[in-house]
Amino acid sequence: MKLPSSSATNLDKKDMRHMISMKDFTTQEMDDMMNLMALLKEARKDNAVPQLFKDKSVAMIFEAGSTRTRVSFEVAATLLGGHGLFLSPRDIHLGAKESIDDTARVLSRMCDIVMARTNDPETIDALCHMSTVPVINGLDTRFHPTQMLADLFTIREHIKDGRKLSDLTLAFMGDATDVCRSLLLTCTKYGMNFKQIGPVKYQMEQEWLDIADTYCAETGASYEITDNVDAIKECDVVYGDSFYWVTQLDEKKERLDAFMPDYVITEELMAAAKPGAMLLHCLPANDKEEVTREALEGEYSVAFDEAENRLTAQMAILVYFTHKFIDMPSEETKKMHEDKINDFLGQL
């Protein structure tokens, strides 16, 4: 039960939404977010980012570490006039001495938005259940929506021949990771064609393909799951990710044996893709494992633009999910409170 509150924060936010997966949003809403990203990126280039998160705070819960997610959210909050609070397992009692429900209640009364990067999807779901502020999934073992927003925007920025996102085919090289799964669902929902190219053992689970089937029926997109590297010939975007994650180090040798060398993104592989194909990588990159340094530094690589656009995406997310609830006080109201507090302090 969500308890009533006498706190200064507005806990009854009409039409409040969380961001768990990009599949929860329409293509128009995705376009709205990307158009907001473009405006904020242009403002940042002019060092003129409007203070749309002024005096606001984002709680950033990190059960799993990340360079791009932490830096992008913290810098985004600062650029917009607000503040980011880094909360590691050593800083809070999430799910240990304090329940996730109570953590969500407390953070909702002190912060304006909660971002969580967790090892357990149930943590995100529980935070959403009790939080009275928007919760943003910074990555769980299912989805990585903030990465998806940056990816779509980066691809859109680098299309040079007038085509739309829905005209493109994206190939993910490797394992059915949270990023691969998110790309499958985001691409097919948006109308882009998607391919996962990798060993049979590491291909996408059927439950996610069933969801993609419904999107393909709606948008006309298609997907292909194959172990045939020749499928790269039809692709406009080639996407790389690690062949193993920190929780899979005991499988590292087995995985590398399965993926290397056939599924490593090399200059030769990029040359086999469609002319003008671009290379994306969510980073961090393991040189000479899933991608060679030569490919990552090639003129077709937009991986570091993609990394920068994590900041662009986080600025847009902070604004998009809170702008309806920001009630800026008038100068008269601010002066009234300042005078009352100063009068009280003068009597101490």
Order of alpha helices (4+ residues) and beta strands (2+ residues): alpha-beta-alpha-beta-alpha-beta-alpha-beta-alpha-beta-alpha-beta-alpha-beta-beta-alpha-alpha-beta-alpha-alpha-alpha
